[in-house]
């Protein structure tokens, strides 16, 4: 990347208080999962390129996966979640041009080939489509084989389906960047957040952590799916607020990143409603807090009435909201955007314990979550 300006003054980002009524995780498995995931990347050749190695270290993936669930005992399904999430971070950065490898640069059309190969190889590790995956082929083939070894084909297919939603939403983002065309309606932006949040990357693994398997019919029931989508949307709103400083810093200092804020929801709000950045942050926080209030109303009833296995799964879904938030404040990814300027971004953020008043859906796109029947999943 070419530096646009010599000034490296810090950006101070103050995020309005966020309603997050969950306690931080102990993150007991952070160090072990980080070590094993780096070994996974190493044996599959993904730490050979200096750019990828630096990005892999800076993610602090072990902290992320250990905080988004309640697991305290290491297991192969947990490690597979950790390894694949670490891989997905790197793949996402590669596809949006943040990191480079010896493979040719990607564009929205070549991304389609990679996406299709990704799904095929996870379902069938010996698929000949693996050659489309370039430097990521060996790692994704290993992921597919380990899924196969877990022996729950129905869960694997659910994972591929949810992963497809994430990839499709990411493709939409990449197309917007390539064409310079962005939604002018915030409800469209909100609907897209559900897929972009990446819940399809790690949330499907939660079903492997329960004391006994949860029936696929329960996992795919309308109440449970809506709760997961609501969690994902809340997390993505938090993502955009907490990453705004990074986007602003990159756009000010690198010519190739002049449009770094182009996909940020807070920037969209500022543009659509002609708001100052602080006003747009407050609007986004109010929106996220309203959604979290509704999440808690649905979650509390569903958790109380669920069987042990389903309650375990729902507990991990809820913990993701807190874990995702804490990880954003811990990882250098959002404070040292280019890896060379520690404290380029200084983030100040606090949480609220008291829920906001239930004033109904904050926008038409959120209406379905207020219409969701807060009933226990079928046992």
C-alpha positions, -999 to 999 in steps of 0.1 A, spaced: 0 0 0 11 36 -7 11 60 22 -10 90 14 0 113 43 29 114 67 8 124 97 0 95 120 -21 112 147 -44 89 166 -81 88 159 -101 89 191 -133 69 188 -159 72 215 -187 47 211 -220 55 230 -229 30 258 -241 -3 245 -266 -26 263 -248 -59 267 -263 -78 297 -239 -107 297 -207 -113 317 -174 -116 300 -162 -151 293 -132 -165 312 -116 -173 278 -101 -203 294 -92 -219 261 -78 -188 244 -41 -196 246 -45 -233 237 -68 -227 208 -45 -199 195 -14 -222 196 -32 -251 179 -47 -228 152 -13 -213 143 0 -249 140 -30 -256 117 -21 -226 95 16 -235 96 12 -271 84 -10 -260 56 14 -234 43 -5 -203 53 22 -187 74 48 -188 46 38 -154 32 49 -126 56 17 -107 50 -5 -136 59 17 -145 90 15 -109 103 -23 -108 98 -28 -142 114 -9 -132 145 -27 -99 148 -62 -113 148 -60 -128 183 -83 -156 170 -79 -176 202 -94 -148 223 -123 -145 198 -134 -181 198 -128 -186 235 -150 -156 243 -180 -162 220 -190 -194 239 -189 -209 274 -166 -238 266 -139 -245 292 -128 -280 282 -108 -285 250 -125 -307 223 -119 -314 186 -151 -296 176 -140 -265 195 -106 -266 179 -121 -271 145 -142 -240 151 -111 -221 161 -91 -233 131 -118 -226 106 -126 -191 121 -89 -182 119 -88 -194 83 -120 -175 75 -105 -142 88 -75 -147 65 -97 -157 35 -119 -127 40 -89 -103 42 -75 -119 11 -107 -116 -9 -111 -79 0 -74 -72 -8 -62 -65 27 -35 -92 24 -17 -106 -6 -3 -140 -16 13 -154 -46 -21 -161 -61 -36 -136 -86 -57 -107 -71 -94 -116 -67 -124 -99 -81 -162 -105 -76 -163 -130 -105 -133 -151 -94 -147 -150 -59 -176 -171 -72 -153 -199 -82 -136 -198 -49 -169 -198 -30 -182 -228 -50 -150 -247 -44 -151 -239 -7 -185 -255 -3 -176 -285 -24 -143 -293 -6 -159 -290 29 -186 -315 18 -162 -337 -2 -125 -332 8 -113 -351 -23 -132 -328 -47 -112 -317 -77 -125 -282 -71 -98 -277 -45 -74 -263 -72 -96 -232 -73 -87 -224 -37 -50 -216 -43 -29 -213 -12 -60 -220 9 -67 -255 -7 -48 -277 18 -63 -260 49 -98 -262 36 -93 -298 25 -82 -306 61 -113 -288 75 -135 -309 52 -118 -341 64 -122 -332 100 -159 -324 96 -162 -359 80 -145 -374 110 -170 -358 134 -196 -381 118 -226 -358 118 -234 -352 82 -266 -332 90 -246 -307 110 -220 -304 83 -247 -296 57 -261 -270 80 -227 -255 83 -223 -253 45 -257 -237 42 -249 -210 68 -215 -205 53 -231 -199 19 -252 -170 34 -220 -154 47 -202 -158 14 -232 -145 -6 -234 -114 16 -196 -109 13 -199 -111 -25 -226 -84 -24 -201 -62 -4 -173 -69 -29 -195 -60 -58 -205 -27 -42 -168 -19 -37 -160 -28 -73 -189 -7 -88 -190 21 -63 -228 15 -58 -241 14 -23 -276 11 -8 -294 44 0 -320 27 23 -309 18 58 -334 -11 59 -316 -27 30 -283 -23 48 -297 -39 79 -311 -69 61 -277 -75 46 -260 -74 80 -275 -107 90 -254 -125 64 -223 -104 66 -220 -108 104 -202 -141 98 -224 -161 122 -223 -188 95 -186 -192 101 -186 -202 138 -222 -204 152 -230 -237 135 -202 -253 156 -221 -246 188 -244 -275 181 -213 -298 185 -207 -285 221 -240 -296 236 -242 -326 261 -264 -345 237 -271 -336 201 -298 -310 194 -323 -321 167 -318 -303 134 -356 -295 134 -350 -275 166 -319 -258 153 -338 -248 122 -370 -238 139 -382 -203 133 -377 -191 170 -341 -204 171 -331 -192 137 -346 -158 144 -327 -156 177 -294 -165 159 -300 -139 132 -309 -113 158 -276 -120 176 -257 -118 143 -272 -84 134 -264 -70 169 -229 -82 166 -224 -67 132 -237 -33 144 -212 -35 172 -185 -44 146 -192 -14 125 -192 10 154 -160 -3 169 -142 -6 135 -151 30 124 -119 44 137 -99 18 118 -117 26 86 -113 63 91 -75 60 98 -69 38 68 -88 61 45 -68 91 57 -34 74 54 -34 51 24 -44 60 -12 -56 25 -19 -79 27 11 -96 60 4 -130 42 4 -123 22 36 -155 36 52 -176 28 21 -191 -3 37 -194 9 73 -229 11 86 -222 42 106 -209 59 75 -240 48 57 -262 63 84 -243 96 83 -247 97 45 -283 86 43 -296 108 71 -271 137 67 -257 131 103 -224 141 119 -202 111 128 -211 113 165 -248 115 157 -246 85 134 -228 65 161 -255 74 186 -282 63 161 -264 30 155 -260 25 193 -297 32 199 -306 7 171 -283 -20 185 -296 -15 220 -332 -18 209 -323 -51 191 -305 -64 222 -335 -56 244 -357 -77 221 -330 -104 220 -331 -106 258 -369 -108 259 -370 -137 234 -339 -154 248 -350 -154 284 -383 -172 277 -368 -197 252 -339 -205 276 -361 -211 306 -384 -235 287 -357 -254 266 -342 -288 274 -306 -290 286 -290 -294 252 -310 -266 235 -304 -243 265 -266 -250 262 -268 -240 225 -288 -209 232 -264 -199 260 -235 -199 235 -256 -179 210 -262 -152 237 -226 -152 249 -215 -143 214 -228 -108 218 -205 -102 248 -176 -121 234 -176 -103 200 -177 -70 218 -148 -78 242 -127 -92 214 -130 -60 194 -115 -41 223 -87 -66 228 -74 -73 193 -49 -50 177 -69 -54 144 -89 -23 153 -63 -2 171 -33 -8 149 -50 -10 114 -19 -15 92 2 -33 118 28 -5 120 11 21 141 2 10 177 -26 31 191 -34 46 158 -70 43 170 -80 49 206 -114 34 214 -135 43 244 -166 22 250 -188 13 280 -217 -11 285 -252 -7 300 -268 -32 323 -304 -18 322 -324 -26 291 -339 2 269 -377 5 269 -395 -17 244 -407 9 218 -412 -18 191 -391 -24 161 -366 5 154 -371 1 116 -393 -20 92 -365 -44 86 -365 -54 123 -402 -61 124 -399 -98 120 -380 -102 153 -409 -85 171 -433 -109 154 -414 -140 164 -434 -161 188 -412 -164 220 -420 -201 223 -397 -229 234 -382 -250 206 -398 -284 202 -382 -310 224 
